[in-house]
Structure formats: C-alpha cells, structure tokens
Amino acid sequence: MAIPVLRSLVSLALVALASAPLAQAQTATDAVAPESGSAVLTEAASPAVARALAAKSAGLPVEAKDWMVVAANPLAAEAGAKILRAGGTAADAMVAVQAVLGLVEPQSSGLGGGAFLVWYDAAKGALTTLDGRETAPRAARPTLFQDQSGQPLTFYDAVVGGRSVGTPGTPRLMEEAHDRWGKAPWPELLADAIKLAEEGFSVSPRLAALVAEDAERLGRYPGTRAYFLPDGAPLAEGRLLKNPGYAATLRALAAGGAKAFYGGLIAQDIVQTVQGAEGNPGVLSLADLEAYRVVERPPVCVAYREHDICGMGPPSSGALTIGETLGVLRGKDLAGMGFAHPESWRLIGDASRLAFADRGRYIADTDFVPMPTKGLMDDGYLAERAKLLDGAKALESVGAGSPPWDHAWLTGQDESLELPSTSHVSIVDSWGNALSMTTTVENGFGSRLMTKGGFLLNNELTDFSFRTHDDAGHVIANAVEPGKRPRSSMAPTIVLKDGKPALVVGTPGGSRIIGYVQQAIIGYLDWGMTAQEITAMPHLVNRFGPFDLEEGTAAADLAAPLEALGYKVEVRDLNSGLHAIALEDGVLKGGADPRREGVAIGE
C-alpha cells in the first residue's frame, strides 16, 4: 500500500477514535478488552506536552536527537523527561515514570503490581530482561480459584478481594534496574511523584471515566471507596486529588529502598489488607513479601526482515507468541500486498491462531514446568507451521503443534482468562541505552483493595488457569503453584538491526497485546509506517478463530472480505496503548497511541 493512502487510513482512524463513545463495562471473558475506550487529554500542561499532543493529533512522530520517553500520562512522561534532561539513564527515568503512573493512572499499574522490562545496554551492546512478575503466595493451592464442588469461580468472584493478590514485584524491579543501570541518586527519582501526591494532581478524563464505569466494585471496600468515590460519587474530571498515603510510601522507599516496602509497616499493611478482605480474603504473608526476588532472564529473539525481534520470555507468552507468528510469516509478501489487502490479514490472522494454540498448550513459568522454548522458535518447526497457510481460505481448525523438545512432557490446554489493565513505557537515553517496560495490576483497578499506603493491590493470580487439568486429564502448565509466576501476554519489545535498537515498542491490551505489538512491527518493517502511524493503525486481531476488527476505522471495511474467506468477524472497541520509539539515522522518533493519554517527549 502506498504510504499516502496508509496515512489517510490512519487519519480516519484518529477522527473515529476521537469521537468514539465509552464502551460498556468489562465482562469476564477473554474476548473483552481490559480497559474500555474513554475520553483522552486534549489540553497541555507544558510546552513539551503541547508539542507532543499537537504531533499526535496530526499523526506525526515527535522527533529528538538526544533522548526520548513515551509514557501513558503527560505527568509521568514529564517526570521521566526531567531525569533524562539532567543526564539520567533510561533506568533512572523509568523509576520516576513508574512512581508517577502509580499515582495518576492507578487503574493500570503501580507499586502493588508487577512488570517485565527489556533492556539494551549500549556500552556492552547486549540485551537482557528483568522479570518483576508477581508470584503466588506460599499458601496458594491449585484449587485456589475453585468452589467447594471443584468448579472454577466466575472471574469477578475471584478478582475482587484478597484471594487474587500475588506478591508485588514492581518496587523491587524499580530498585534492581536502578542498581544495575542507574546513575541519578535514588531519592531524586521519587521526588516528582511525592510532590504530586502531596500537592495534588488533576484527575484526567480517562481516570474519571473508568472510575465511574467501575464504581460498584470500587465501592466494596472502605479504603478504596473513600479514595475513588469521595462523598459517595465517582471522582470528577479535573478534580484536584491528593494522596498523602502514597506520598508517605514513596518517602519510605526514598529513605530505605525496596526493603521498606517488603518489610516493616508497609508490608504489614499489605498483608492485613489482603487477609482481612471481607468476603474474599487472601493468603499473602509477610514471608512471601520478604522472599520476593526479581529474576534476570535471557531475551527471546526471532529473525524477521533482517531484524531481530526481541522480548520477554516465559512466564510471559509475549515474545514467543509474537516470534512464532512472525517466524511463520517470514516467507510471505506482506509488503507487496499492503495493509488493505484481505490476504495480508488471512496470513497474519492464521499465523497468530497457530501461535496462540501453542501458547495455550505450552507456555508457563519455566521455573516450575518444562517448556519447548527453543523448539517453538526452531526454524524447521516454523517452516512446518508456515505450510499450513498455503491454502486460500481461513483454516477450519487450529491445534497446538509438536515443536522439538529437550525431553518429553504432555500438558493440557489452558483456559485462563487474562484481562490486564496495563501500561507501557518506552525510553531511549542520551547514552544510547533503550528500555521497554510493560507494567500492570492485571484487571482494571486490580483487586480493588487499596492499602493505607495509597496504592492498589493487583489481582494477578487470576492469570493462572482456574482449572488444574483439562478434560483429557492432562495437567495444565499454567495452574497455580506456590511461588509460581502466572503466564502473561505482556510483550515489551526491542527490535534490533545489526545488533542495535531500531524500534522500542509495547502496549497494554490483555491477550490482545500480542496482536497489537506484532501488527505494529509489521507496520513498521513491511508497510513503511512511522512510529506514530504504527500506534494509530486500525486494529485487526485474531487469537482463537474469530477476527476482531476495530470499530469506526478502516479495519471495519475488511469485515465482508474476511467473512468471504471463512472467518467469523466482530467489529468492536479495541483499546490499545502503544508507545513506540524508532531510531532512524541518529534521530529518535516517538509515537503515542491516540486511544489513550500518552505522549512522547524528547530533546
């Protein structure tokens, strides 16, 4: 497709997104977006944000020479920019960004959640990843999410309350990244978030809309109700909101590091909140908090279009599922067909379905179960799967393949739900380091439990399978076990060209994260789109057979052609939050998804 035509499609998408109504409340199904669409910011608080919003509105990337940060809220992006401007590293900036995100965007991420981080070290020319995923408490049992008759609980019966809370990983990840790659003094990185918490910040349109949408669940526990529903009414857009408890927590972190979070008064409050949740108590303990550790893991990479697509391996399914999809598509001429050709989406859709079938069968925490990680990326296996796309119609059925194994293992098909309410941060610093981090509390507002320390606790344990065995009696790899990390779809990604970063990208979006990120990569490498265009591109996502097409965009125009190819089609709200930085000839080009409030700031 010619780029001017593609840009016109993106422009149409932007217009449609700007006028889209609020979606209905989430329901407990993997087919529903984790956060519905909502109003977004249109007014700038600073010249840098004004520039970012103007570029996003025009469909153009923000350009910079030295450094860049893209984050989901302007206040968070500005906190990171302040650190980068002063000579801090991408790791330093991430700490500042995350601290502010937990305050101004609490529905998506925070100190009570977890994160995955992909890091490119410019001095070493090397890539690594940090796993800050939450862990199941030691007292968790495989039947945690089953009723007395052994049947799985309904999703929100499991989510709301203490039962769903895993051991948070974000504070230790923040500290670990700073210890490894930071330069700025740790307390300085938390200063902006502390000031905002004490002096107050203006409630954004998106936060106000999501609080109103989830008011019933947010009202179930006194501490959460008092913060989000003051005087019995949901927070109003533009209200000055203060959070002294959060400021106190950050001051404790500034003085004592992550140890202050995982022990002492903060830890005691977390445990009391979880175990004392009326109607649905949990089993998290002080010992679980004390034992939590971040794990460094090797990245998972796949070759595609003379680039290496690298991301987070298990317990995330992101890089493996994206890698398998792109590996299957390597021999297909997507560039020649372009965005608007139904054949492009037949190939992408069925390649994604094949990868999701393997994801459901095999992917889990490799510290607990064996997995064919190398086998799923094996060139021979990918070529074998690619032959399945040689027909002219949608595949009638899709099943897990038989990748090469280091040893035999038979697992059942997972049925776990995944509705993470998530955020993504992309950063490149003046040293040439690059960071891609996806951070979450799982479902919107997590467990709906708010601590006295001013932060929400995750409901991450509901990313485990609620069943322990499939109908054939095979053990499900992603079943709950003490200390285990639940499978995720989060896909923070760094695309390398000749060993150096070419694109830093990621998004929220539940299990659709995988589709959003692989589509962005295809848009950039096959269709010649800019960093901003790949964030605004109309979405078409296929995970389990039916095609989800983004309503009000050019994607919906493909409904009839895809139906003719044999697909079931649903036109719906698809609410991503893509944040991308492209590195092109010494210029940083940043893009922020127009569906949410994020901005790209760089100098």
N, C-alpha and C positions, 0 to 999 in steps of 0.2 A: 504494500500500500504506500502511495506517495505520502511524504510527511505532511504537506499542507492539508490533505484530506484527513489524516490521522489527527492533526491538531484541531480540525473543525469538529471531529467526533468528541475530542476531549472537552472543547469549549461547550458543546451541547450538554455534556455530562455535568460540567460545572454549573451551568444555568439550572439544570434539573435538580441538582443536589441542593442548591441554594434555596429552592422553593419547596423541597420535599417536606411533607408533614411528619410529625412524630409517629414512630411505629408503635404498634401495640406492645403491651408488656411481654417480657420474655416468657416462654413456656419451657418446661423441662423436656426438651428434645434436642438432639444433636443437630437438627435441621434449622434451629433458630439462632440468629445472630446473638452474640453475648452481650453487646450493648446496642440499643436501637439508635437510629439516627436522631439528631436533635439540632436545634439552632446552634450556630457557631459564632465566634467572635468576629465582629466587623470593625470595631474601634481599636485604635492602637494606643498603648500606654507610653511608648517611647519612639524616637525616630527609627531605631533598628527594627522594632516590631512593625512600624508603619511601612517601612520598606519591604519587610517580609510579607505582610498582608497584601500589599499592592502587587508584588510579584506573583503571589499565589492566585489572586483574583484574575490576573492577566494570563495565567497559565504558563508563567516563565520561571525558571530556576533563579534562586539567589546566587550570585557569584562572589567569590572571595579568593584571595591569594594565599593567606597565611593559615587560617583556622576556620572551622565551622562546627556548629552544633544545631541539631534538629531535634526538637522535643515537643511533647503533646500540649504544652501550655506556655504562653509567652513568658510568664513569670519564671517558670522553670528554665526555659531557654535562655533568658537574660541572666539568671544566676550562673549558668554554665559559661555564657559568653564573658562574664566578668572575670571568671577564673582563667579562661583561655587568654583573654586580653592581657592579663597580668603575668603571662608566661607559664601558666599551669599546664599540666598534661591532660590528655583525654580522660585518664582515670580520675584526676582531680576534679575535672568538670562534671564527670558522671556523678560523683558523690554529691555535689551541690545540686545538680539537676534532680536526682532521686529524692533528696531531702525536701525539695520544694514540691515535687509531684505528689508526694505522700500527703501534703497539706492541701493543695489546691485541686487535686484530682483523686480524692481518696477512693472513689469507686473502682479505680483501675489498678493501683499499685500502692505500695507503702512499706513501712518498717515491719508490718505484720505479715508480709508476703514473701515471695521468692523471686529469683531471676536467673537467667542464663546470659553469659557475657562471652563474646568472641573478641579477641584482642590481637592486633597486628603490632609487633614490636619493630619499629623502624631501624633501631640500632642493630638488632640481631637479624633482621629480615625474616622473622619467624612468626608463626601464628599459633595461638593456643586458646583454650576455652576454660572458663570457670563455671562450675555447676553450683549455683546457690539455690537449688530447688528445695522446697520443704520436704521434711521426712515424716513418716508415720511414727507416732509415739510407740514406745516400747510395749505399752499395754494394748496396742491395737491388735485385733484379731481378724482373720479372713472374713468373719461374719459381721464385721462392724456395721455394714450397711444393709443388713437383712433383718426382717422382723422375726417374731418368735416361731413362725412356721417355716422359716428359711427362705422367704420370698424377698426380693430386693425392695428396699424402700423407694417411695417416689422421690424425685430429685429434690424438691424443696423441703420435704420432711427430713432429708439427710443434711441439707445445706445449712439451714437456719439454726444456729446454736453451736454448742461446743463440740459435738460429735465429729464435725467435718474439719476441725482445725489441725493442721500439721505444724511441725516445728518451723518457725520462720527462718528464712535464710538470708534475707536482704541485708540486714545490718552487718553480718559477717562478710558478705560479699563486698559491700562497700569498703570495709576496712581492709580486706585481703587485696583488692585491686589497688587501693592507695598504698599499702605496704610494698607491693611489688613494683608499681609503676608511677606512683605519685611523687610530686616534688613540693607542692604547697603544704604549709602547716595544716594538719587535720582540723583544728578548731575553726580555722578561717573558712573551711568549705561548708560549714553548717550555719554560718553567720546570717546569710540572707534568709534562710528558712526560719531561723529563730526570730528574726525581726518581723517577718510577715506573720508568724504565728502570734506574736505578742501584740503587734500594732493592728493586725487585721488585713484581710485581702478582700477584694470584691468577688462575690460569687458569680461564676461565669454562667452564660446561658445554658451550656451543656450540663453543668453540675446541677443547676436548678431544675432543669427538665427531668434529669434522671432521678433526682430525689423525689420529685412529685410522682413519677411513674412507679417508684418502689416504696411509697410511703407506708403501705400496710406492713411490709416486712421490716422496714427500718423502725417502725413503732413498737416492735415486740419487746425490746429490752430497754430499760430506763436510760442508761448512759447514751445509747445510740439515738434514742428518741429525743433526748434533751438537746443533742447537738444538731441533728438534721431536721427536727420538727419543733423548733422553739415556739412556745405558746400554742402548740398543737397544730401548727401549719408548716408545710414544707418550706425550706429555705427559698427566699425570693431572689431572682436575678438582681445583681447589683448590691445586695446586702453586704455590709462590712462584717466579716466573720472572723472572730478571734478564736484561738485555740491554745490557751495557756498550758494545758496538759502536754500538748505536743512540744511546745517550747521547752518545758521542763525536761522532757525525754531527750530532746536534742542537746540540751545543756549537759545532761548526764553523759551522753555519748561524746560530746566535745571534750569533756574532762577525763573520762575513763575509757574511751574507746568502746568497741563492741562488747567487751566484758561487762560493762554497766547494763547492757540490755539482757544478756544471757544469764545474769545472776542478780542478786540483791532485790531491791524493791520493785523494779520494773518486771523482772521475771516472776516474782511472787504475784504481782497483779495480773499478769498474763494467765498464770495457772489458775488463780481464783476465778477469773472471768470465764475461762473455759470449763472448769469443773463445776462452777456454780450456775451455769446457764440453765435457767428454769425450763423444764420440759424436754431438754435435749442436751444434757451435759456431755462433756468430752473427757478424754483420758490423758491429755497432755500433762507432763510432770516437770518439775524443776530439773530432774535428771536428764530429761530429753533436751531441754534448753542448754544445759551445761555441756552436753555431749555433741552438740551440733558442729559440723565442720564443712567448709567449702571444699569441693573436690576439683582439682585440675584434671582435665581430660583432653586427649588429642582431638583435633578437629576432624570432621568427616568432610571429604572433598570429592567432587566429581568433575571430570573434564567436560567442557561444553563450549563450543565455538571459540576454541583457542584460549579459553579462560578456565580457571579453576574456581568452582563454586564451593565455598567452604562455610561450614556452620557447626551447629551443636549436635553432637551425637547423643545416644541414649544416656539418661532416660528421656531426652527429647526425641520425638519422631521427626522433627522438622527437617534436618539436613538429609537424613536417609530417604525420606519420602520425596522431598524435592529432588534429591540426587537421582533416585530411581526414575522419576518422571522425566527429568532432563536427559538422563542416560538413554532411555528408550526413544527419545525424540531426536537424538543426535543425527540420525541419517535422514531426517525429514526436512523438506524445504519450506520451513515456516516463513522465512524471509520472502521467498518468491510469492507465496500465497497472500501474506499480509493479515492484518487484524480482522478485516471484514469478511474473509472467506470462511464459509462453514466448515470446509475441510480442515482448516487450521484447528478449529475447536473440536472436531471429531478426534483428531490425533491427540491434542492436548488433553481432552476430556477422558479418553480411554486410557491413555498413558497414566493419568492421575488415578483412575479407578484401579488399575493394576497395582500401583504403588500403595494405595490405601488398603487393598486386600492384604498385601504383605505386612503393612503396618499393623492391621488388626490382629494378625496371626502371631507376629514375631516380636514386636518392639516393646521393651520394658526396661527396667533398671538392671543393667548388666552386672551390677554388684550382687544381684540376687538370682538372676536366671541367665543361662547361656543364650546367646543370640548370634545369628549369622551376619554380623555387621559387615565383614569383608565380603561375604557371599552376595549380599544384596547389591553391592557396588561392583561385583565381578563383571568384567567386560563380556564374557561369554554368556553369563546369565542375562545381562541387559539386552544383548543381541537376540537371545531366545525369546524374551518377552516382547521385543520390538516386532517380531514376526507376526504376533497376534494382531497387529494393527494393519496388516496388509489387505484387509477387505475394504469394502466401500461403505459399509453401514456401521452403526454402533454395535459394539459387542453385546450379544444377547445376555451373556452372563460372565462374571469375572470371579476368579478364585485366587487364593494365595498360590504362589509358585513354589518351586523347590530349589532355593539357592544353595550353593555349596556350603557345607557345614564343616567346622573343625571336629565336631563329634555329633552324634545323633541326639535329637530332642524333639518331642512331639508336644505341641501346645494347642490349646483350644482358641476359638475365635472370640476376641474381646468384644464386649458390648458397652464399654464405659462411655459415659457422657463427658463432654468437655465444652463448657461454656465460660471460658476465662474472660474476665473483664481486665484488660491488659493494656500496657503502654509500651512504646518503643522509643529508644534513644539512639541516634547515630551521631558520632563525633569524630572529627579529624583535628589533630592539634598541630601547632607550628613545628613540632619535632618530627612530624610525619607519621606519628602513631595513629592508628584507627581503632575505634571501639564501636561495636554493635551490641546493644543490650536490650533484651525484651524482659519486662518485669510485670508482676501480676499479683493480685489477691484472689484469682480464679473468677468466680461469678461476680457480677456487679455488686459492690459493697461487701464482697466476701461472705463471711458467716453472719454478718450484721451484728457482730459483737464488737463494741468499742471499749477499749481499756481506759483506765483513768489517765493513762499516758497520752491520750488524744489520738490514737491510731486504731484502725480497724484490723481485725484478725482474719486471716484467709479461710477459705473453705476448700483448700487444695486436695484434701483426702478424697473428695468426690471425683477426682480424676482417675482414681483406681476403678477397676471393674467392681460392680456391686456383687457379681457372682464369682465364685471360685473355680467353677468347672463349666464347660459348655455342655450342650445336650448329648454329646458323644462321650462325656465323662472325662475329657481331657482337661488338664489343669490350665487355667488362663494365666498367661505370663504376667499380666498387669494386675493380678489380685493383690489385696492388701497383705503386707507382712510388716512386723515391727522393724523400724529403721529404714524401710524401703522408700524410694522416691517415686511418686506416681508419674506415669507416662505423660508427656506434654506434646503439644503441636508447636510450641514457640520456636521460631526459626530466625534468630539473629544471624545475619549472613554477611560475609565479606567476600566479594568477587575479586580474584587476583588475575592480573595479566603480567606474565613474565615475573611472577613472584612478588609483585607489588599491588597494593589495593587499587582497583578500578571503580568499584561500587560498594558502598556500605549501606545496607538496607534491612528493613524488618517492619513488622506490623503487629497490632493486636488483631483479634478476629476469631477466637476459638479454633476449631479444627479447620476452619477456612483460611487460617493463617498460611498454611502450606500453599493453597491455591493462589492467594494474593501475592505471595513472595515469588513463586515460580513464574507467575504471569508478569510481574514487574521485571524479572530477569530476562524473560523472553522479549518483552517490550523494548528493553534496553539493548540487548545483543542481537536480536533478529530484526526488529522493526525500527531501529534507529531513533527511539524516543529519548527525550531529555529526562533529567532527574525529576522535574516537576510533572512531566507528562505521564511517567510510569506510576506516579502516586494518584493521578486523577483518572487514569484509564478506566473505562467501564468494565465491570467485573463479570466474568463467566466462570463458574466454579462447579466442578464435578468431582465428588468424592465417592459416592456409593451407587451411582447409576443415573439418577435424575440430574438435570442441569439446572443450576440456579443462575438466573440472569438478573442483572441489576436493573430495577425498575427506573423508568424515566431517563434512560440513557440509550446509546446506540446498541448496547448489548441486547436490549429487548427486541431490536429489529431482527435478531437472528433466531427468534423463537420458532417461527414457521420452518425455516430451513433445517434447524436441528431436529424438530419433530419429524420432518421428512426423512431424516437419517436414522430414525428409530428411537430417539430419546424422549423421555418424559421431561417436560420443561416447567419450571416455576419461576415467574417473574416476581422479584421480592426486593426488599431493602437489604443491601449488602454493605455493612458499615465497617470498612477497614480504617486503618490509621497509619498508612505507610509513611515512613520517613527515610529519605534517601540522600546520599551524598555521592556524586560522581566525581572522579578525579581525572581531568582531561587536560593534557598538555600543561601541567602546572597550575591549572585553575580548578578550584573547588566549586561545584555546582550543586546546590541543595534544593530539595523538593519536599513539601509537606502536604499531606493528604487534605484536600478541601472538604472532606466529610467531617473533619474534626477541627480542633482549635490549635493544632500545632503550627509552629513557624520554624523557618531556617534563618539563623543569624550567623554571619561570618564577616571577617575583615581580611 
